């Protein structure tokens, strides 16, 4: 049983497992996605401005992601005399600036320059960027003397074929998931599956042994001394090298 699940005693005297907090939160996010699909479509149809989009986003933060509009969200932070749209404040500290764009506007890194300055001033590691349809969350990864924004969450609520993926993405943005460390765990996963760290894993003994077993089974080769090193050499010098050279550049 999930250690974060609880048990309750039924009328028969038996213990039954209640829904875990994850299932409850996912259900709430799914309900919000369904509830806001109509308003999002309406805003898209009339190419709503940033102000109208901001109203929808505040409601989604409250209804879907469980952030209080009066305690967790603020418009008070300013950078160089300009205001960010919102900021998420948790435990009295800035968790993430929130940049909002009109629902029809495309999103890119130019949209978060002011948020990056604010995050640097306040020691925050996250930035939320959204136009209501698309929810994109960046982690500010330390790099050199500064930081580099790396996408950790990217959901497009206007894509009906991505419903379950969007649900999983938005789950990580809920107040509960952040409190349980799930957003940060997703960040660590994203970093772990990048080409460079994966290349080190691929040539580890356990991986080489698994590949070797598969090759022997498929070829009928009984094996001889040097097989493992041959596989390791091909993986390291050909497979990984070619894969890294073909890796697309990060968004910048």
Buried (B, 14 or more C-beta within 10 A) or exposed (E): EEEEEEEEEEEEEEEEEEEBBBEEBBEBBBEBBEEBBEBBEEBBEEEBEBEBBBBBBBBBBBBBBBBEEEEBBBEEBEBEEEEBBBBBBBEEEBBBBBBBBBBBBEBEBEBBEBBBBBBEEBEBBBBBBBBBBBBBBBBBBEEEEEBBBBBBBBBBBBEEEBBEEBBBBBBBBBBBBBEBEBBBEBBEEBBEEEEEEEBEEBBEEEBBEEBBEEBEEEEEEEEEEEBBEEBBEEBBEEBBEEBEEEEEEEEE
